[in-house]
């Protein structure tokens, strides 16, 4: 089998060392004579996995003591329901404000409207979501229970470089496509969530980091398994969790720690993105999708002056071992997702391929 560089947006490439360790452990975990996914989520072996996840996340993301870490089913989108169900009661009129910087923010706001009043406080739709809109905190509806943002926009390849501040109104961030890729001051947020399938492990679960004082006033109709209090009280084991996904995350977190942690990975991610953006900026064939000031380090989006070149680009890249570069259907063009696990060599290989392709086609 020849290895490819996988630029898929998620489920995404995981560190090679993690995949190899999982393969080795799969049939015989810790000399048990059984695989981890075959044993109880209440076993001491799994308890250790869970406590590794807690302590590594706390250390790597520098999570303050007054925040809880939860592992919840349903990936990131289930949090589009869980967040309003748990937090809308913080507002007497059950109002929440959303900043829409892409499709995921729009979806989150629509989901909230099932449970209360959800407002579009700001939107990047006018620019086709190619930039982060300017925010005037003074214009915020003061009754907002929270303000929801998407910190990195996976489809369009934009991100917030600096986060807005709304005083006592908590900021909620969907960090699915960039969690642990750069330093974040958690204390500036009321709640952060991230689906696992980009920087953390397999799809299907989400990590939720929530400030303690925001928990405990869920709407009456909140299903028990979506109530943050139930999750906290049961250490995320109110029902049988996805033990495999959490085990994989524990390996990814150990890998990240071994690599040097978030500071080191952030510097590497900046370099990786630069390698590809430099090719785009110097090119007459490729055009960047997002505005330079708001460019994502995780999802590099670009298009072609000549649309006829898109399909041959994707096909030839794939034949060269550069996999899954097609852009999202809502955006078109190409997208290179370069999460933490993508090595610098993958970005260099892509940059070289792009240069060669341009030479051949201009
Ligand atoms: N939010 C963001 C920013 C995403 O990138 C994605 C998935 N690409 C989602 C939410 C949805 O994740 P899930 O499929 O786990 O619900």
Boltz pocket constraint, residues with backbone or C-beta under 6 A from the ligand:
constraints:
  - pocket:
      binder: B
      contacts: [[A, 9], [A, 10], [A, 74], [A, 75], [A, 76], [A, 77], [A, 78], [A, 104], [A, 150], [A, 152], [A, 153], [A, 154], [A, 174], [A, 175], [A, 176], [A, 177], [A, 195], [A, 196], [A, 203], [A, 204], [A, 205]]
      max_distance: 6.0
